Amino acid sequence: MPTYTFLVFYKIRPLSPEEEERARREWSEILEKWPSRIRLTGIFDHAWGTSYNGFMVIECEDFGEYVKFWKWFKDQIRWYVIETRTVIGIRR
């Protein structure tokens, strides 16, 4: 079974200090609920050379699992993440 790798670039809207605290709290909750079949292998705070604030590296073996995960995940972060761009690769 192939391993899919997802580079997910994200852009965060400006947040007030209260919103930053809410986003941090909710991120901790998201990580606690993170599906075991979806591996978060890296979170990067900057994406120099792009207009994005950072990116994540996610891996899984089942593309359908990722699609289900992404719907759930996007619903959690859409209030402060205004844009994402995903690059998908298959590991050789």
Stockholm file with secondary structure:
# STOCKHOLM 1.0

chainA/1-92         MPTYTFLVFYKIRPLSPEEEERARREWSEILEKWPSRIRLTGIFDHAWGTSYNGFMVIECEDFGEYVKFWKWFKDQIRWYVIETRTVIGIRR
#=GR chainA/1-92 SS CCCEEEEEEEEECCCCHHHHHHHHHHHHHHHHHCCTTSEEEEEESCCTTSSSSEEEEEEESCHHHHHHHHHHHHHHHTTTEEEEEEEEEECC
#=GC SS_cons        CCCEEEEEEEEECCCCHHHHHHHHHHHHHHHHHCCTTSEEEEEESCCTTSSSSEEEEEEESCHHHHHHHHHHHHHHHTTTEEEEEEEEEECC
//
